[in-house]
Amino acid sequence: MLSDTEGLSRLRSICLALPEASEQGGVGDPTFKVRDKIFAMRHPMDDRESLWCKAQKGVQSTLVASEPERFFVPPYVGQHGWIGVWLDVDQDWNFIEDRIIESYCLTAPKKLIALLNHKPI
């Protein structure tokens, strides 16, 4: 299990490595954007640390059904397919990175996605 600062540090390193990604918002609860569109956010919920990010159709329901202790449907954006990932449990950070990149690709312009395909992360 990671501390709040360790989880946030890992999120920052993944998100800010993406082309034109930026961090905005509160000190402890940032949103990560590409060209002013949110692709990921750290969000405290029920005194727990979580990540919210976009997902392709069907991913949310599959993850939540298979591992409800790790994934959940976040309020507000969950109805649009976003997934919530609990960061206060042991997680596969390679899998989380893949979800963040997927969210980025669902948000970013095609030109930036093309840059991502040629950039080692």
Secondary structure, DSSP 8 states (H G I E B T S, - for coil): ---HHHHHHHHHHHHTTSTTEEEEE-SSSEEEEETTEEEEEEEEETTEEEEEE---TTHHHHHHHH-TTTEE--TTTGGGT-EEEESSS---HHHHHHHHHHHHHHHS-HHHHHHHHTS--
